[in-house]
Structures are given as structure tokens and as C-alpha cells.
């Protein structure tokens, strides 16, 4: 089965540079989530998109921006990189609930392999 | 606010031992979802299980079993007859049920399990 694709898998940048991370969701999934996992930390939610619109925003720095394109892939743009931005960045995709009734069904978030960003 | 607590930072066992990973959660929502993910040393996050708040039936999948108790807000994970390949960091996570609410996952700090031969 097709999985979430992230590119690049590894990225090394210097301070103050910019970086663009790409995420290709599982086919037919309409929701994309971005998470940041620092060394030894749990993943922290950054931002999500549903049907190409931002649906939720977490602790994402103003230096970061993201969008979801018409083909549902998403890009996370990071500018003025800092040493503290070094982390594993995960993209996850899901098919948002399309159920009906008092408690709609829901679908798991499937994670990509992650992009390991190192800022030197 | 939503919160997940995994009190065990690290656990070390010998192969074939049973091990239980604890997860306690906090939420004001009446409907929500709980998850367990495995993160092996290679770094990827592997989905293990999802449990709906309205379904307290425990589940068994091979050597894995999950005990969901709403009364104590716990969702514990047991590995029976552990193997070296089970060595990983395990995350418990919580999310709202959707319908306009945030669907982000809130993770616990994770439990690092080491299974020694």
C-alpha cells in the first residue's frame, strides 16, 4: 500500500538559511499534518491542512509557513533557520471523517518517514 | 486542555518477559481517540492501535494487548513475551473526535523500551 512520502529525508543547512520540506500524502487522503520532534522529545503539532485550507495551527514559529496544493501535497517552508530548528519533521495524512450520526467515524493519521533537518 | 502522561521514561527487560507501558490521559471531551505509536531507532512512527472513547473493549493483537479504562483515564499497552525487535520508543497519543475541533495528536513524552537478549 502507498504510504506518505517526505522529501528530502535528510537536510543540512546553515543558520539563517531557508529550507523547504515536502510531503505527499497517501492517495485520496485530504488532510495533512506537520509535526516537529526535537532530539529526545515527543512530536509537537505545527500545522494542518484540510482540502487545501489551513485547519489548525500549533506552536509553529512565524519564520515557518506551509501550504497544501491542489494535488494535496504540502510544503513546509522554514526561513532564518536557527540551531534549535534541528529536528525530525514528520508529515502525516488522513482522510477526514465523512461519517454521519452522533459519533462520526474517524481515520488514523499515517506518518511519513520524516525529514531530519540539521542546522549548523 | 488535553494531556497525556507516560510516567515510565525508560524500561529495560530481558527477552521473553512481559512488559506493560502505562498511559494516563486528561481531556474534557466526551468523545476522543487514543493511539499508540512505536518509534524504532530508525525514527519512523509506526501506528499500532486506535481506540475510541465510546468503546472500552480491550484488544489483543498477537503479542500486543491494550487495556482501556475510562474510569481511571488509562490506556495501557502490554507486550507479552517481549523480543529484541520490540526495542523502541512507544508513544501514547490523544486527539479529539473532530467535527470542527482540532484533530491534532497530543503525544505523551514516550517510554523507551529496551529488550535485552
Interface residues (C-beta under 8 A of the other chain):
Chain A: X31 X33 X35 X41 X42 X43 X44 X45 X48 X55 X56 X58 X88 X90 X92 X94 X96 X97 X103 X104 X106 X108 X109 X110 X111 X112 X113 X114 X116
Chain B: X31 X33 X35 X37 X43 X44 X45 X46 X47 X50 X52 X54 X91 X97 X98 X99 X102 X103 X104 X105 X106 X107 X108 X109 X110
